[in-house]
């Protein structure tokens, strides 16, 4: 399981730069791909407080959790921090919820065209795998 966790250190950065969705006003003109990183770049210019919250949930929480689990797996960190790491995983799941809510709202308004892309599934899979691994670690460690 510890090697599966270490693969997340590779997959999370890939997921952050991969396209979550394609959006545009009219599909005739083509759709722009939006990733977590590109979304954060535009958000920092318009709303720094929200950008800080999303950066924490989408970037720092999953990576810190994965690093923490790796340190526990290699006996470099006490298993007593598992509840904190599990909470970090929930923050990343909240980010997926916000992205999904955004897609549903935009599609429902009919003002723009939004399509989900493969990066959303990759990011969701990484977060779910991370939650599974922390749950498994909590059961395995007393």
C-alpha positions in Angstrom: 0.0 0.0 0.0 2.9 2.4 0.7 4.0 2.2 -2.9 0.5 2.9 -4.1 0.5 6.0 -1.9 3.9 7.1 -3.4 2.4 6.9 -6.9 0.0 9.7 -5.8 3.0 12.0 -5.4 3.3 11.6 -9.2 -0.4 11.5 -10.1 -1.5 14.5 -8.1 0.7 17.0 -9.9 -0.3 15.5 -13.2 -4.0 15.9 -12.2 -3.4 19.5 -11.2 -2.2 20.4 -14.7 -4.6 18.2 -16.7 -7.8 19.6 -18.1 -10.7 19.4 -15.7 -13.2 20.9 -18.1 -13.6 22.7 -21.4 -15.6 25.9 -21.4 -16.6 28.6 -23.8 -19.5 30.8 -24.8 -20.3 29.1 -28.0 -19.0 25.7 -29.1 -18.5 27.1 -32.6 -15.5 29.1 -31.5 -13.8 26.3 -29.6 -13.6 25.6 -25.9 -10.8 26.6 -23.6 -9.4 23.9 -21.4 -9.4 24.7 -17.7 -7.1 22.9 -15.2 -6.8 23.4 -11.5 -3.6 25.4 -12.0 -5.0 27.6 -14.9 -8.2 28.2 -12.8 -6.1 29.3 -9.8 -4.0 31.6 -12.0 -7.1 33.5 -13.1 -8.6 33.4 -9.6 -5.5 35.0 -8.0 -6.1 38.1 -10.2 -9.7 38.5 -9.3 -10.2 37.1 -5.8 -7.1 36.4 -3.8 -9.0 35.2 -0.7 -11.0 32.6 -2.6 -7.8 31.6 -4.5 -6.0 31.0 -1.2 -8.9 28.7 0.0 -9.0 26.8 -3.3 -5.2 26.5 -3.4 -5.2 25.0 0.1 -8.0 22.5 -0.8 -6.8 21.5 -4.3 -3.0 21.7 -4.0 -1.7 21.7 -0.5 -4.2 19.4 1.3 -3.8 16.4 -1.0 0.0 16.7 -1.3 0.5 17.1 2.5 -1.8 14.2 3.1 0.1 12.0 0.7 3.4 13.0 2.2 2.1 12.4 5.7 0.9 8.9 4.8 4.3 8.2 3.2 6.1 9.3 6.4 3.8 7.1 8.5 4.4 4.1 6.1 8.1 4.4 6.4 7.9 4.9 10.3 9.1 8.5 10.1 5.9 10.0 11.6 3.6 8.9 14.4 0.3 7.2 13.4 -1.4 9.6 15.8 -1.6 12.2 13.1 -3.9 10.0 10.9 -7.0 11.9 11.9 -5.5 15.2 10.7 -4.4 13.6 7.5 -7.9 12.2 6.9 -9.3 15.7 7.4 -6.9 17.0 4.7 -8.3 14.4 2.3 -11.8 15.7 3.0 -10.7 19.2 2.0 -9.6 17.9 -1.4 -12.9 16.2 -1.8 -14.7 19.5 -1.1 -12.7 21.0 -4.0 -14.1 18.3 -6.4 -17.6 19.1 -5.1 -17.1 22.8 -5.9 -15.9 22.1 -9.4 -18.8 19.8 -10.0 -21.2 22.3 -8.7 -19.7 25.0 -11.0 -20.2 22.7 -14.0 -23.8 22.0 -13.1 -24.6 25.7 -12.5 -23.1 26.8 -15.8 -24.8 24.1 -17.8 -28.1 24.8 -16.1 -28.0 28.5 -16.9 -27.4 27.8 -20.6 -25.1 30.8 -20.9 -22.0 28.8 -21.8 -20.9 25.4 -22.9 -19.1 23.3 -20.4 -17.8 19.8 -20.8 -16.0 17.7 -18.3 -12.5 16.5 -19.3 -10.3 13.6 -18.3 -8.4 15.5 -15.6 -11.5 15.8 -13.5 -11.7 12.0 -13.3 -8.0 11.7 -12.7 -8.1 14.3 -9.8 -11.2 12.6 -8.4 -9.6 9.2 -8.6 -6.5 10.5 -6.8 -8.5 12.0 -4.0 -10.6 8.8 -3.6 -7.5 6.6 -3.6 -5.9 8.9 -1.0 -9.0 8.6 1.2 -9.0 4.8 0.8 -5.3 4.6 1.7 -5.7 6.8 4.8 -8.8 4.7 5.9 -6.7 1.5 5.4 -3.8 3.0 7.3 -6.1 3.9 10.2 -7.3 0.3 10.4 -3.8 -1.1 10.1 -2.0 1.2 12.6 -3.2 1.0 16.3 
